[in-house]
Amino acid sequence: MSRADAGNTAPAPPAARTHARPWMFVAWCVWLLAWLAPALLLGPATPDPRPWLEPASASSAVLAGAALFLVAAWSFWPALVLGNLAGQAGRATQAEARGGSPRPPRGTLAGARPIGLSAMEVLVLAALAAPMLVAARAVGGRLHVWPAAATGAGLAVFAIGIRMAAEGLGGGAPRRLMAGALLLAGGPPAVCYAAAETIGPSLPWLLEVSPVVALVEAGTVGWPEEAWSEIARLYLWPMVGVVLGVVGMLSARRSARRVS
């Protein structure tokens, strides 16, 4: 083997050896399956249930867990599990090391196919959540099916938009979007609770902003009667999801043109 061939067999740069690290998502799923789901489904039927696991709150607990999972975990499946961002960076680095132009990443969200695949995944998640909701309703939880389905569909649009923005923007966008999703899900209830315990005011309009509260209220109360409640539960987050999706698609196309 010549010296030139030996030079061509040099190891790839460190950035090209990046790989997916699914431990965060795996730990989340294990926590849900090993603790949260049994507690939500079996806790209300125990002789001495905890206050937050009473039979009347079973449906609320399942809906809250579903909303949190959809918005703050499933949206980031490609970034956490599939390693698309790391793989794209590695392929681009390898192409540059060979002296050629990097190919556009295969996972860019520039068409309708990724949206269709995400919609199919949402349907699978809904099919997995349905038995839990049936069991929660059987132990005494109240559930309004159609308001919950409409609100859940809107949250699915929001989650798909987050996914498209996370992949399209790249870089540190998935981390920032995940932090924002967690803050959005838990921030308004925390602020309302802190305000009620300290200075005493009730802030129901702020509470409705949380996607988790929106799905729980839709499933346990029914169709909203006030204008702000209707906007927050049915229209706000789907519109935000569409905006995020458009931003992600435009950024992905711009990146594809830049590297082509």
C-alpha positions as CSV (number, residue, x, y, z in Angstrom):
1,M,0.0,0.0,0.0
2,S,1.4,3.4,-1.0
3,R,1.9,6.3,1.2
4,A,-0.9,8.1,-0.6
5,D,-3.3,5.2,0.2
6,A,-2.1,5.2,3.8
7,G,-2.9,8.9,4.0
8,N,-6.4,8.3,2.7
9,T,-7.1,5.8,5.5
10,A,-6.6,8.4,8.2
11,P,-9.4,8.3,10.9
12,A,-12.3,10.6,10.5
13,P,-12.3,13.8,12.5
14,P,-14.0,13.7,15.9
15,A,-17.1,15.5,14.7
16,A,-17.7,12.7,12.1
17,R,-17.9,10.0,14.8
18,T,-20.8,11.6,16.6
19,H,-23.6,9.2,17.4
20,A,-27.1,9.3,18.9
21,R,-27.5,9.4,22.7
22,P,-31.0,8.1,23.3
23,W,-30.6,7.8,27.1
24,M,-32.7,10.9,27.9
25,F,-35.7,9.7,25.9
26,V,-35.3,6.1,27.1
27,A,-35.2,7.3,30.7
28,W,-38.3,9.4,30.2
29,C,-40.2,6.4,28.7
30,V,-39.1,4.0,31.4
31,W,-40.3,6.5,34.0
32,L,-43.6,6.8,32.3
33,L,-44.1,3.0,32.0
34,A,-42.7,1.9,35.3
35,W,-44.2,4.5,37.6
36,L,-46.5,7.1,36.1
37,A,-48.8,4.8,34.1
38,P,-49.4,2.2,36.9
39,A,-49.9,5.0,39.4
40,L,-52.4,6.7,37.3
41,L,-54.4,3.6,36.5
42,L,-54.1,1.6,39.7
43,G,-53.7,4.4,42.3
44,P,-57.4,5.5,42.2
45,A,-58.5,1.9,42.9
46,T,-56.4,1.5,46.0
47,P,-58.2,1.5,49.4
48,D,-56.4,4.7,50.5
49,P,-55.5,6.7,47.4
50,R,-53.4,9.8,47.5
51,P,-55.3,13.1,47.0
52,W,-53.9,13.5,43.5
53,L,-54.8,10.0,42.6
54,E,-58.5,9.9,43.7
55,P,-60.9,8.2,41.2
56,A,-62.3,11.6,40.2
57,S,-58.9,12.8,39.1
58,A,-57.9,9.7,37.1
59,S,-58.8,11.1,33.7
60,S,-57.2,14.5,34.5
61,A,-53.9,12.7,35.4
62,V,-53.8,10.7,32.2
63,L,-54.6,13.7,30.1
64,A,-52.0,15.8,31.8
65,G,-49.3,13.1,31.3
66,A,-50.4,12.7,27.6
67,A,-50.1,16.5,27.0
68,L,-46.7,16.8,28.7
69,F,-45.4,13.8,26.8
70,L,-46.7,15.0,23.4
71,V,-45.4,18.6,23.8
72,A,-42.2,18.2,25.8
73,A,-40.9,14.7,24.8
74,W,-42.3,13.3,21.5
75,S,-41.6,16.5,19.6
76,F,-37.8,16.0,20.1
77,W,-37.7,12.3,19.2
78,P,-35.4,12.9,16.1
79,A,-33.0,15.1,18.1
80,L,-32.8,12.9,21.1
81,V,-33.1,9.4,19.7
82,L,-32.5,9.3,16.0
83,G,-29.5,11.6,16.2
84,N,-30.4,13.4,13.0
85,L,-28.5,16.5,14.0
86,A,-25.4,14.6,15.0
87,G,-25.5,12.5,11.9
88,Q,-25.9,15.5,9.6
89,A,-22.9,17.2,11.2
90,G,-20.9,14.0,10.8
91,R,-21.8,13.6,7.1
92,A,-21.0,17.2,6.4
93,T,-17.6,17.0,8.1
94,Q,-16.7,13.8,6.2
95,A,-17.6,15.4,2.9
96,E,-15.5,18.4,3.7
97,A,-12.6,16.2,4.7
98,R,-12.7,14.4,1.3
99,G,-12.6,17.8,-0.4
100,G,-16.1,17.6,-1.8
101,S,-19.2,19.6,-1.1
102,P,-21.5,18.2,1.6
103,R,-24.7,16.7,0.5
104,P,-28.0,18.2,1.8
105,P,-29.0,16.3,4.9
106,R,-31.7,13.7,4.2
107,G,-33.8,14.6,7.3
108,T,-34.5,18.2,6.3
109,L,-38.1,19.1,6.6
110,A,-38.7,20.5,3.2
111,G,-41.7,18.6,2.1
112,A,-45.0,17.0,3.2
113,R,-43.5,13.5,3.8
114,P,-42.1,14.2,7.3
115,I,-45.4,15.9,8.3
116,G,-47.3,12.8,7.2
117,L,-44.9,10.5,9.2
118,S,-45.3,12.7,12.3
119,A,-49.1,12.5,11.9
120,M,-48.9,8.7,11.7
121,E,-46.8,8.7,14.9
122,V,-49.4,10.9,16.6
123,L,-52.1,8.4,15.6
124,V,-50.1,5.6,17.2
125,L,-49.6,7.6,20.4
126,A,-53.4,8.2,20.5
127,A,-54.0,4.5,20.1
128,L,-51.7,3.8,23.0
129,A,-53.3,6.4,25.2
130,A,-56.9,5.3,24.5
131,P,-56.7,2.2,26.8
132,M,-55.3,4.3,29.6
133,L,-58.2,6.8,29.2
134,V,-60.8,4.0,29.1
135,A,-59.3,2.5,32.3
136,A,-59.2,5.9,34.0
137,R,-62.8,6.6,33.1
138,A,-63.8,3.1,34.3
139,V,-62.4,3.8,37.8
140,G,-64.5,7.0,38.1
141,G,-62.8,9.7,36.1
142,R,-64.9,12.0,34.1
143,L,-64.0,12.3,30.4
144,H,-65.5,14.4,27.6
145,V,-64.3,12.6,24.5
146,W,-64.9,15.1,21.7
147,P,-63.5,18.3,23.4
148,A,-60.5,16.3,24.5
149,A,-60.0,14.9,20.9
150,A,-60.3,18.4,19.4
151,T,-57.9,20.0,21.9
152,G,-55.5,17.0,21.5
153,A,-55.5,17.4,17.7
154,G,-54.5,21.1,18.2
155,L,-51.7,20.1,20.5
156,A,-50.5,17.6,18.0
157,V,-50.2,20.3,15.4
158,F,-48.3,22.4,17.9
159,A,-46.0,19.4,18.7
160,I,-45.3,18.7,15.0
161,G,-44.5,22.4,14.5
162,I,-42.0,22.2,17.4
163,R,-40.4,19.1,15.8
164,M,-40.1,20.8,12.4
165,A,-38.6,23.9,14.0
166,A,-36.1,21.8,16.1
167,E,-34.9,19.9,13.0
168,G,-35.0,22.8,10.6
169,L,-33.2,25.3,12.8
170,G,-30.6,22.8,14.0
171,G,-27.7,23.7,16.3
172,G,-28.9,24.4,19.8
173,A,-32.5,24.9,18.8
174,P,-33.7,21.5,20.1
175,R,-32.4,22.3,23.6
176,R,-33.9,25.8,23.6
177,L,-37.2,24.6,22.3
178,M,-37.4,21.7,24.9
179,A,-36.7,24.1,27.7
180,G,-39.4,26.4,26.3
181,A,-41.9,23.6,26.0
182,L,-41.3,22.4,29.6
183,L,-41.6,26.0,30.8
184,L,-44.8,26.5,28.9
185,A,-46.3,23.3,30.2
186,G,-45.4,23.8,33.9
187,G,-44.8,27.6,34.2
188,P,-48.3,29.0,34.2
189,P,-49.6,26.5,36.8
190,A,-46.6,27.3,39.0
191,V,-47.1,31.0,38.7
192,C,-50.8,30.8,39.4
193,Y,-50.1,28.6,42.5
194,A,-47.4,31.0,43.7
195,A,-49.6,34.0,43.2
196,A,-52.5,32.4,45.1
197,E,-50.3,31.4,48.0
198,T,-48.5,34.7,48.3
199,I,-50.5,37.8,47.2
200,G,-53.9,36.0,46.8
201,P,-55.1,36.7,43.3
202,S,-56.6,34.1,41.0
203,L,-55.2,34.1,37.4
204,P,-57.4,31.6,35.4
205,W,-56.6,33.4,32.1
206,L,-52.9,32.6,32.7
207,L,-53.6,29.0,33.7
208,E,-55.3,28.4,30.3
209,V,-52.1,29.2,28.5
210,S,-50.5,25.9,29.5
211,P,-51.1,23.1,26.9
212,V,-51.4,20.6,29.8
213,V,-54.2,22.6,31.5
214,A,-55.9,23.1,28.1
215,L,-56.2,19.3,27.5
216,V,-57.2,18.6,31.1
217,E,-59.9,21.2,31.1
218,A,-61.2,20.1,27.7
219,G,-61.4,16.5,28.9
220,T,-63.0,17.1,32.3
221,V,-65.1,20.3,31.8
222,G,-66.1,20.0,28.2
223,W,-66.4,22.7,25.5
224,P,-65.2,26.1,26.7
225,E,-67.8,28.8,27.2
226,E,-65.6,31.9,27.5
227,A,-63.9,33.5,24.6
228,W,-60.4,33.4,26.0
229,S,-60.8,29.7,27.1
230,E,-61.9,28.8,23.6
231,I,-58.9,30.6,22.0
232,A,-56.4,29.1,24.5
233,R,-57.7,25.5,24.2
234,L,-58.7,25.3,20.5
235,Y,-56.9,27.9,18.4
236,L,-53.8,29.3,20.1
237,W,-51.4,26.4,20.0
238,P,-52.3,25.1,16.6
239,M,-51.6,28.5,15.1
240,V,-48.2,28.7,17.0
241,G,-47.4,25.2,15.7
242,V,-48.1,26.3,12.1
243,V,-45.8,29.3,12.5
244,L,-43.0,27.2,14.0
245,G,-43.4,24.6,11.2
246,V,-43.1,27.3,8.5
247,V,-40.0,28.7,10.2
248,G,-38.5,25.2,10.3
249,M,-39.2,24.4,6.7
250,L,-37.8,27.7,5.5
251,S,-34.7,27.3,7.5
252,A,-34.2,23.7,6.3
253,R,-34.6,24.7,2.6
254,R,-32.2,27.6,3.1
255,S,-29.6,25.2,4.7
256,A,-30.1,22.7,1.8
257,R,-29.5,25.4,-0.8
258,R,-26.4,26.6,1.1
259,V,-24.7,23.2,1.1
260,S,-25.8,22.2,-2.4
